[in-house]
Amino acid sequence: MSDPPTGTAATTLAAQQWSAARYAQHAAFVPAFGASLLEWLAPTPGERILDLGCGDGTLTRQIAERGATVVGVDASADFVSAARQAGSDARLGDARSLAFDGEFDAVFSNAVLHWVLDADAALSGIFRALRPGGRFVAEFGGHGCVAAIVVAVTVALERRGRVLQSPWYFPTAEEYSIKLAAHGFTIESIELYPRLTPLPTGIRGWLDTFAGPMIEVLPASDRAPLVDEVEALLRPMLCDTAGRWTADYVRLRLIARRAG
């Protein structure tokens, strides 16, 4: 990153804080869209599968319903608690330091890996967790994801003397393919595609759920005005005449295998 403009303070990112209840209210679209990824995973009875970043376990349970034994891992204690209460085998863990060794026929991950800035650490752990020939099936944010939102937040922060540091890793298919190969994966399919995503509680609900690390660099008294400004900046682009909001998502979807 280049040096900030004179008189502008660089931000220090806050840690993303997750609430299972807030996520269910504002972001139920995440597992709803992710359900189609299960067809790529194609779990079969008797398989042992790791759901990396399992959240509240919605997709974990759907995988288990197909007969696989599923272990969910998430860095959020609140998500792990919600998943356990719903009957999943969910464990607290960090994608950058997975402790599994050759235990799984597949690693599945939906809408998580763009939160892991150290992609190499995550891929090392995923590779190690798989049995030889095991598959890695994932979807997460790719290059250009939520670009309009990022620009609006950047502008609003700069007006308050701050420089945005994105909390996300949004690679191109080419960039991530190189990383997969470097970690010993054989790629079967990888694609980057745009996906306009309806926001059931509007841009404010989205910001409340996902933008904490960017907004919480400001004092509490300054956050509501920033959200107001971001909403105003984005309304012409992301809100239609009926008041329905969408986000400009771009997703990276892949199947890769650990070399046998």
Secondary structure by P-SEA (a helix, b strand, c coil): cccccccbbbbbbccbbbbaaaaaacccccccccccccccccccccbbbbbcccccaaaaaaaaaaccbbbbbbccaaaaaaaaaaccbbbbbbcccccccccccbbbbccccccccaaaaaaaaaaaaccccbbbbbcccccccaaaaaaaaaaaaaaacbbbbbcbbbbcaaaaaaaaaaacccccccbbbbbbccccccaaaaaacccccccccccccaaaaaaaaaaaaacccccccccccccbbbbbbbbbbccc
